[in-house]
């Protein structure tokens, strides 16, 4: 397939909402409730099936990435988005970050960070009162952590949660500040 015939390149998008720099832009790869894990293939400019989860396991919420970013694992920064209804692969959302699941993947010798921002879509009614990850409750957060541990286990990888971070009342975290700082440095 010719690159000209593929989809637009979501990696070229800016990471922050143009009207509100506190909002991250998130490109959805995998919708809530899907057993199919999709990923954007930059070379082909298409969303393609990466893996299929086993029966009974689905993505608990929409999962995507912040465009124009690069995490420690070399991929764009991952985001799990809480919203009222599932989006679709390729949909761009404006989201307010509420915290981060800090984690690492790999074995004892070869570990790399793989953090996941937790964010709320800006117009989500059911999640409007959630301002920080602590507002979700301990059991809810534990279930999110377990999803990522089990997701990696399917590929024979180990994922270890290091911390759950987010400052009450700020709607921000060190990870989102890192994204803002990196983008400010890139645009100088």
C-alpha positions as CSV (number, residue, x, y, z in Angstrom):
1,X,0.0,0.0,0.0
2,X,1.3,3.4,-0.9
3,X,1.9,5.8,2.0
4,X,-0.3,8.3,0.2
5,X,-3.3,5.9,0.3
6,X,-3.1,5.2,4.0
7,X,-4.7,7.0,6.9
8,X,-3.5,10.4,8.1
9,X,-0.5,10.2,10.4
10,X,-1.7,10.6,14.1
11,X,1.9,10.8,15.2
12,X,2.1,14.3,13.6
13,X,-0.6,15.6,15.9
14,X,0.3,17.9,18.9
15,X,0.0,16.2,22.3
16,X,-2.1,19.0,23.9
17,X,-5.5,20.4,23.1
18,X,-5.1,23.7,21.3
19,X,-7.7,25.4,23.4
20,X,-6.7,24.0,26.8
21,X,-3.1,23.0,27.4
22,X,-4.1,21.0,30.5
23,X,-5.8,18.5,28.3
24,X,-3.9,15.7,26.6
25,X,-4.8,14.6,23.1
26,X,-5.2,10.8,22.9
27,X,-5.4,8.7,19.8
28,X,-7.4,5.6,20.6
29,X,-6.0,2.3,19.4
30,X,-8.2,-0.2,21.2
31,X,-11.7,0.6,22.4
32,X,-13.2,-0.4,25.7
33,X,-14.7,-3.9,25.7
34,X,-12.5,-5.2,22.8
35,X,-10.6,-8.4,22.9
36,X,-8.6,-7.2,19.9
37,X,-5.5,-5.1,20.6
38,X,-4.9,-2.7,17.7
39,X,-1.8,-0.7,17.1
40,X,-1.0,2.1,14.6
41,X,1.6,1.0,12.1
42,X,3.5,4.2,11.2
43,X,5.2,2.7,8.1
44,X,1.9,1.6,6.6
45,X,-0.2,4.4,8.2
46,X,-2.9,1.9,9.2
47,X,-4.3,0.5,12.4
48,X,-3.6,-3.2,12.5
49,X,-4.4,-6.1,14.8
50,X,-1.6,-6.8,17.2
51,X,-3.1,-9.6,19.3
52,X,-6.3,-11.1,20.4
53,X,-7.0,-11.5,24.1
54,X,-8.4,-14.8,25.4
55,X,-12.1,-15.3,25.9
56,X,-13.3,-13.5,29.0
57,X,-10.6,-10.8,28.9
58,X,-11.2,-7.4,27.3
59,X,-9.8,-4.0,27.5
60,X,-11.5,-2.4,30.5
61,X,-11.4,1.1,29.0
62,X,-10.3,2.8,25.8
63,X,-6.6,2.5,25.3
64,X,-4.4,4.8,23.2
65,X,-1.4,7.0,23.1
66,X,-0.4,10.7,23.3
67,X,0.8,11.8,19.8
68,X,4.3,13.3,19.3
69,X,5.6,11.7,22.5
70,X,8.1,8.9,23.2
71,X,8.1,6.9,26.4
72,X,11.0,5.0,27.9
73,X,10.0,1.9,26.0
74,X,10.4,3.7,22.6
75,X,6.6,3.9,21.9
76,X,4.4,6.9,22.4
77,X,3.1,7.5,25.9
78,X,0.3,5.1,26.7
79,X,-3.1,6.3,28.1
80,X,-6.1,4.5,29.5
81,X,-9.1,6.7,29.0
82,X,-12.2,6.7,31.2
83,X,-15.3,7.8,29.4
84,X,-19.0,7.0,29.1
85,X,-19.0,4.9,25.9
86,X,-16.3,3.2,23.9
87,X,-14.6,5.2,21.1
88,X,-13.1,3.6,18.0
89,X,-9.6,3.1,16.7
90,X,-8.2,6.3,15.3
91,X,-10.5,8.6,17.3
92,X,-8.8,11.6,18.9
93,X,-10.0,12.6,22.3
94,X,-9.2,15.5,24.6
95,X,-8.5,14.1,28.1
96,X,-7.6,15.4,31.5
97,X,-4.9,13.3,33.2
98,X,-5.7,12.2,36.7
99,X,-2.7,9.9,37.5
100,X,-0.2,7.3,36.3
101,X,0.3,3.6,36.8
102,X,4.1,3.5,37.0
103,X,5.5,0.2,36.0
104,X,8.3,-1.8,34.4
105,X,8.3,-4.7,32.1
106,X,10.8,-7.4,31.3
107,X,12.8,-9.9,33.3
108,X,15.3,-9.3,36.1
109,X,18.1,-8.6,33.7
110,X,16.3,-6.6,31.0
111,X,13.8,-4.2,32.5
112,X,12.3,-1.1,31.0
113,X,9.8,1.4,32.2
114,X,6.3,1.3,30.8
115,X,4.0,3.8,32.5
116,X,0.3,4.3,31.7
117,X,-1.4,7.6,32.2
118,X,-4.9,7.3,33.4
119,X,-7.1,10.1,32.0
120,X,-10.8,11.1,31.8
121,X,-12.3,12.3,28.5
122,X,-13.2,16.0,29.0
123,X,-16.9,15.6,28.3
124,X,-17.5,12.3,30.2
125,X,-20.5,12.6,32.4
126,X,-20.0,9.5,34.6
127,X,-16.4,10.5,35.4
128,X,-16.9,14.3,35.8
129,X,-16.3,14.3,39.5
130,X,-13.1,12.3,39.3
131,X,-10.2,14.8,39.6
132,X,-7.4,12.5,40.8
133,X,-6.7,8.8,40.6
134,X,-7.3,8.5,44.3
135,X,-11.0,9.4,43.6
136,X,-11.4,6.1,41.9
137,X,-10.9,4.0,45.0
138,X,-8.4,1.4,45.9
139,X,-10.2,-1.6,44.5
140,X,-10.8,0.1,41.1
141,X,-7.1,1.0,40.9
142,X,-6.1,-2.5,41.9
143,X,-8.2,-3.9,39.1
144,X,-6.5,-1.6,36.6
145,X,-3.1,-2.6,37.8
146,X,-4.1,-6.3,37.5
147,X,-5.3,-5.9,34.0
148,X,-1.8,-4.7,32.9
149,X,0.0,-7.4,34.8
150,X,-2.3,-10.1,33.2
151,X,-2.1,-8.5,29.8
152,X,1.7,-8.7,29.8
153,X,1.6,-12.3,31.2
154,X,-0.2,-13.4,28.0
155,X,2.9,-12.5,26.0
156,X,5.3,-14.2,28.5
157,X,6.4,-10.9,29.8
158,X,6.5,-9.7,33.4
159,X,4.9,-6.4,34.3
160,X,5.4,-5.0,37.8
161,X,3.5,-2.0,39.1
162,X,5.9,0.4,40.9
163,X,3.5,3.0,42.0
164,X,0.2,4.7,41.4
165,X,0.8,8.5,41.3
166,X,-1.3,11.6,40.9
167,X,-1.7,14.6,43.1
168,X,-5.1,15.2,44.6
169,X,-6.7,18.3,43.3
170,X,-4.1,19.1,40.6
171,X,-5.3,16.8,37.9
172,X,-1.7,16.4,36.9
173,X,1.2,14.2,37.6
174,X,4.9,14.1,37.1
175,X,4.4,12.1,33.8
176,X,2.2,14.7,32.3
177,X,4.5,17.5,33.4
178,X,7.4,15.6,31.7
179,X,5.3,15.5,28.5
180,X,4.7,19.3,28.7
181,X,8.3,20.0,29.4
182,X,9.6,17.8,26.6
183,X,7.2,19.4,24.1
184,X,8.1,22.9,25.3
185,X,11.8,22.0,24.7
186,X,11.1,20.5,21.3
187,X,9.2,23.6,20.2
188,X,11.9,26.1,21.2
